[in-house]
Amino acid sequence: MSTSTPSRRTTLEKVEMTATTHAGLWLDKYLKEQSAEGGGSTKTGHFKEAAEKRISDAYQVSFTRWQQSLEQAGAVIRQAQAQGRLAIGLSGESVLETSITLHRTYGVPYIPGSALKGLAAHYARNLLEEQLWGTGTDAYRILFGDPTEAGYVTFFDALYIPGSAKQDCPLVLDVITVHHPEYYRGENLPPADWDNPNPVPFLSATGSYLVALHGPESWVEAAFKILQLALAEEGIGAKTSSGYGRMVFQTPPAAVPPERGQTHAAPPVPTDPGQAEVDAFLMELGALSHARVAPEIARFVERWRRLEVGVALKRQVAEAILAKVREAGREKASVEKSWYKELLSSLTD
């Protein structure tokens, strides 16, 4: 029989979530009870309350001021849209076993600039032409820096764009289910059908985020192109092997010529020739209302099958279709259909 113990002090027992409650403070300090067995059942409602929290008016004012400050400073900004969900800071320190990166002042999810820079650097040194972008090359050192000097480009934190998530609630209740806990703990017990699954609730994020870079124009452009490829193919944050963390820029960066007199122009970054076709597909899919998903999703799946683009772009479109189905509340009705399984299978092939 499952038992639980109170987690709050008596004076805080009746505190409820309000419009002005800070989501991060709520998660850290206001868990009502804790399961004696350490399971996640008592935490689900706590996470759900945080996921229903709309962003505050104060954050909208702050975001507008932040964007204006970036523009005045000469930073180049782009909007990056999550194609599904983001798990940023999942393994961070937390009293709830799982964590999520939230703005310290406003409790809104964001992507640290250090994470964006790390992802771009990882992609450049591992997946771009080694002679141009490998570790130790001039291009890699100029763009990302090294232990002796900073790079040419500054990567700012990417803040959540107000209104870009459903009902302006960027946090989403999610779950990780460990089906064979004893086996994964190394207890020398093989996985079996009679094992007790252990669902662990956590929060992920959705919506669009304002990505801002500052530096010499050609190097900023190179950084955006690398980020565009890395976000679409690798994803950012945790659980990227399960499809989390994929993002696309809603407005593809235009080519920017090197600054006059600039002696160190950024070397070329390859782009997928099918990107324009995929961008057009995603714009049309994004405009599809939730009410039209059921009758029209088959048409989009058929178009996806006929796409003649690279594997990464094809996966990007598959993830976007699955995300649209989830957002429309059609996942349960679709999960056993052959086209749904085909899309899921394409993410792991």
For each residue, the residues with C-beta under 8 A, 3 or more apart:
1:
2: 35 36 37 39 41
3: 35 36 37
4: 33 34 35 36 42
5: 33 34 36
6: 13 32 33 34
7: 31 32 33 34
8: 12 13 15 30 31 32
9: 12 13
10: 13
11:
12: 8 9 15 29 30
13: 6 8 9 10
14:
15: 8 12 30
16:
17: 21 26 49 50 52 53
18: 21
19: 54 56
20: 56
21: 17 18 25 26 53 107
22: 25 26 106 107
23: 26 27 50 53 102 107 108 171
24: 27 28 102 103 104 107
25: 21 22 28 29 30 107
26: 17 21 22 23 29 30 46 49 50 53 107
27: 23 24 30 31 46 47 50 94 96 203
28: 24 25 94 95 96
29: 12 25 26
30: 8 12 15 25 26 27 46
31: 7 8 27 34 42 43 46 95 96
32: 6 7 8 42 45 46
33: 4 5 6 7 42
34: 4 5 6 7 31 42
35: 2 3 4 38 39 40 41 42 43
36: 2 3 4 5
37: 2 3
38: 35
39: 2 35 42 198 199
40: 35 43 44 97 175 198 199 200 201
41: 2 35 44 199
42: 4 31 32 33 34 35 39 45 46
43: 31 35 40 46 47 96 97 201
44: 40 41 47 48 173 201
45: 32 42 48 49
46: 26 27 30 31 32 42 43 49 50 96
47: 27 43 44 50 51 96 173 201 202 203
48: 44 45 51 52 173
49: 17 26 45 46 52 53
50: 17 23 26 27 46 47 53 171 203
51: 47 48 169 171 172 173 203
52: 17 48 49 169
53: 17 21 23 26 49 50 107 169 171
54: 19 167 168 169
55: 59 60 106 108 160 162 168 169 170
56: 19 20 59 60 106
57: 60 61
58: 61 62 106
59: 55 56 62 63 103 106 108 162
60: 55 56 57 63 64 162
61: 57 58 64 65
62: 58 59 65 66 105 106
63: 59 60 66 67 159 160 161 162 210
64: 60 61 67 68
65: 61 62 68 69
66: 62 63 69 70 159 210
67: 63 64 70 71 77 210
68: 64 65 71 72
69: 65 66 72 73
70: 66 67 73 75 77 156 210 212 214
71: 67 68 74 75 77
72: 68 69
73: 69 70 214
74: 71 214
75: 70 71 154 156 212 213 214
76: 212 213 214 217 220 224 253
77: 67 70 71 210 211 212
78: 210 211 212 224 249 250 251 253
79: 161 164 208 209 210 211 249 250 251
80: 158 208 209 210 211 227 231 247 248 249 250
81: 164 207 208 247 248 249 250 286
82: 85 86 205 206 207 208 209 246 247
83: 246 247 248 316 319 320 323
84: 206 243 244 246 319 320 322 323 326
85: 82 172 174 204 205 206 244 323
86: 82 109 111 204 205 206 236 237 244 245 247
87: 90 100 174 202 204 205 237 238 239 244 245
88: 100 101 109 110 111 112 115 205 236 237 238
89: 92 99 100 101 237 238
90: 87 98 99 100 202 237 238 239
91: 98 99 238
92: 89 99 100 101
93: 99
94: 27 28 97 98 99
95: 28 31
96: 27 28 31 43 46 47 99
97: 40 43 94 200 202
98: 90 91 94 176 200 201 202 203
99: 89 90 91 92 93 94 96
100: 87 88 89 90 92 109 171 202 203 204 205
101: 88 89 92 109 110 111 112
102: 23 24 107 108 109 110
103: 24 59 106 107 108 109 110 159
104: 24
105: 62
106: 22 55 56 58 59 62 103
107: 21 22 23 24 25 26 53 102 103
108: 23 55 59 102 103 159 160 170
109: 86 88 100 101 102 103 160 170 171 205 207
110: 88 101 102 103 157 158 159 160 209
111: 86 88 101 115 116 157 158 209 211 236 237
112: 88 101 115 116 157
113: 116 117 154 155 156 157 158
114: 117 118 155
115: 88 111 112 118 119 236 237
116: 111 112 113 119 120 155 158 211 227 236
117: 113 114 120 121 144 151 155
118: 114 115 121 122
119: 115 116 122 123 227 230 231 234 236
120: 116 117 123 124 144 155 223 226 227 230
121: 117 118 124 125 140 144
122: 118 119 125 126 230 234
123: 119 120 126 127 128 226 229 230 233 234
124: 120 121 127 128 133 140 143 144 226
125: 121 122 128 130 133 134 135 140
126: 122 123
127: 123 124 229 233
128: 123 124 125 132 133 226 269 270
129: 132 133 134 270
130: 125 133 134
131: 134 137
132: 128 129 137 139 267 268
133: 124 125 128 129 130 137 139 140 267
134: 125 129 130 131 137 140
135: 125 140
136: 140 141
137: 131 132 133 134 140 141
138: 141 142 264
139: 132 133 142 143 222 266 267
140: 121 124 125 133 134 135 136 137 143 144
141: 136 137 138 144 145 146 149 151
142: 138 139 151 152 219 264 266
143: 124 139 140 151 152 153 219 222 223 266
144: 117 120 121 124 140 141 151 153
145: 141 149 150 151
146: 141 149
147:
148:
149: 141 145 146
150: 145
151: 117 141 142 143 144 145 215
152: 142 143 215 216 219
153: 143 144 213 214 215 216 219 220 223
154: 75 113 213 214 215
155: 113 114 116 117 120 213 223
156: 70 75 113 211 212 213 214
157: 110 111 112 113
158: 80 110 111 113 116 209 210 211 212
159: 63 66 103 108 110 209 210
160: 55 63 108 109 110 164 165 170 205 207 208 209
161: 63 79 164 207 208 209 210
162: 55 59 60 63 168
163: 168
164: 79 81 160 161 170 207 208
165: 160 168 169 170 206 207
166: 169 206 327
167: 54
168: 54 55 162 163 165
169: 51 52 53 54 55 165 166 172
170: 55 108 109 160 164 165 205 206 207
171: 23 50 51 53 100 109 203 204 205
172: 51 85 169 203 204 205 206
173: 44 47 48 51 201 203
174: 85 87 201 202 203 204
175: 40 199 200 201 202
176: 98 199 200 202
177: 197 198 199 200
178: 181 184 197 198 200
179: 191 195 197
180: 183 184 191 192 195
181: 178 184 185 195 196 198
182: 185 187 189 195
183: 180 186 187 189 190 191 195
184: 178 180 181
185: 181 182
186: 183
187: 182 183
188:
189: 182 183 192
190: 183
191: 179 180 183 195
192: 180 189 195
193:
194:
195: 179 180 181 182 183 191 192
196: 181
197: 177 178 179
198: 39 40 177 178 181
199: 39 40 41 175 176 177
200: 40 97 98 175 176 177 178
201: 40 43 44 47 98 173 174 175
202: 47 87 90 97 98 100 174 175 176
203: 27 47 50 51 98 100 171 172 173 174
204: 85 86 87 100 171 172 174 244
205: 82 85 86 87 88 100 109 160 170 171 172
206: 82 84 85 86 165 166 170 172
207: 81 82 109 160 161 164 165 170
208: 79 80 81 82 160 161 164 250
209: 79 80 82 110 111 158 159 160 161 247
210: 63 66 67 70 77 78 79 80 158 159 161
211: 77 78 79 80 111 116 156 158 224 227 249
212: 70 75 76 77 78 156 158
213: 75 76 153 154 155 156 220 223 224
214: 70 73 74 75 76 153 154 156 220
215: 151 152 153 154 219 220 223
216: 152 153 219 220 259 262
217: 76 220 221 256 257 258 259
218: 221 222 256 257 258 259 262 265 266
219: 142 143 152 153 215 216 222 223 266
220: 76 153 213 214 215 216 217 223 224 256
221: 217 218 224 225 253 255 256 266
222: 139 143 218 219 225 226 266 267 269
223: 120 143 153 155 213 215 219 220 226 227
224: 76 78 211 213 220 221 227 228 249 253
225: 221 222 228 229 253 269 271
226: 120 123 124 128 222 223 229 230 269
227: 80 116 119 120 211 223 224 230 231 249
228: 224 225 231 232 248 249 252 253 271
229: 123 127 225 226 232 233 269 270 271 272 312
230: 119 120 122 123 226 227 233 234 236
231: 80 119 227 228 234 235 236 245 246 247 248 249
232: 228 229 246 247 248 312 313 316
233: 123 127 229 230 312 315 316
234: 119 122 123 230 231 240 245
235: 231 240 243 244 245 246 247
236: 86 88 111 115 116 119 230 231 240 245 247
237: 86 87 88 89 90 111 115 240 244 245
238: 87 88 89 90 91 244 245
239: 87 90 242 243 244 245
240: 234 235 236 237 243 244 245 246
241:
242: 239
243: 84 235 239 240 246 319 322 347
244: 84 85 86 87 204 235 237 238 239 240
245: 86 87 231 234 235 236 237 238 239 240
246: 82 83 84 231 232 235 240 243 315 316 319
247: 80 81 82 83 86 209 231 232 235 236
248: 80 81 83 228 231 232 279 282 316 320
249: 78 79 80 81 211 224 227 228 231 252 253
250: 78 79 80 81 208
251: 78 79
252: 228 249 275 276 279
253: 76 78 221 224 225 228 249 256
254:
255: 221
256: 217 218 220 221 253
257: 217 218
258: 217 218 262 265 266
259: 216 217 218 262
260:
261:
262: 216 218 258 259 265
263:
264: 138 142
265: 218 258 262
266: 139 142 143 218 219 221 222 258 269
267: 132 133 139 222
268: 132
269: 128 222 225 226 229 266
270: 128 129 229
271: 225 228 229 275
272: 229 275 278 309 310 312 313
273:
274: 277 278 307 308 309 310 313
275: 252 271 272 278 279 309 313
276: 252 279 280
277: 274 280 281 307 309
278: 272 274 275 281 282 307 309 313 316 317
279: 248 252 275 276 282 283
280: 276 277 283 284
281: 277 278 284 285 300 303 304 307 317
282: 248 278 279 285 286 316 317 320
283: 279 280 286 287
284: 280 281 287 288
285: 281 282 288 300 320 321 324
286: 81 282 283 320 324
287: 283 284
288: 284 285 292 293 296 300 324
289: 292 293
290: 293 327 328 329
291: 294 328
292: 288 289 295 296
293: 288 289 290 296 297 324 325 328 330
294: 291 297 328 330 333
295: 292
296: 288 292 293 299 300
297: 293 294 300 301 321 324 325 330 334
298: 301 302 339
299: 296 302 303
300: 281 285 288 296 297 303 304 321 324
301: 297 298 304 305 321 339 342 343
302: 298 299 305 306
303: 281 299 300 306 307
304: 281 300 301 307 314 317 318 321 343
305: 301 302
306: 302 303
307: 274 277 278 281 303 304 313 314 317
308: 274
309: 272 274 275 277 278 313 314
310: 272 274 313 314
311: 314 315 349
312: 229 232 233 272 315 316
313: 232 272 274 275 278 307 309 310 316 317
314: 304 307 309 310 311 317 318 346
315: 233 246 311 312 318 319 346 347
316: 83 232 233 246 248 278 282 312 313 319 320
317: 278 281 282 304 307 313 314 320 321
318: 304 314 315 321 322 343 346 347
319: 83 84 243 246 315 316 322 323 347
320: 83 84 248 282 285 286 316 317 323 324
321: 285 297 300 301 304 317 318 324 325 343
322: 84 243 318 319 325 326 340 343 344
323: 83 84 85 319 320 326 327
324: 285 286 288 293 297 300 320 321 327 328
325: 293 297 321 322 328 330 331 334 340
326: 84 322 323 329 330 331
327: 166 290 323 324
328: 290 291 293 294 324 325
329: 290 326 332
330: 293 294 297 325 326 333 334
331: 325 326 334 335
332: 329 335
333: 294 330
334: 297 325 330 331 337 339 340
335: 331 332 340
336: 340 341
337: 334 340 341
338: 341 342
339: 298 301 334 342 343
340: 322 325 334 335 336 337 343 344
341: 336 337 338 344 345
342: 301 338 339 345 346
343: 301 304 318 321 322 339 340 346 347
344: 322 340 341 347 348
345: 341 342 348 349
346: 314 315 318 342 343 349
347: 243 315 318 319 343 344
348: 344 345
349: 311 345 346
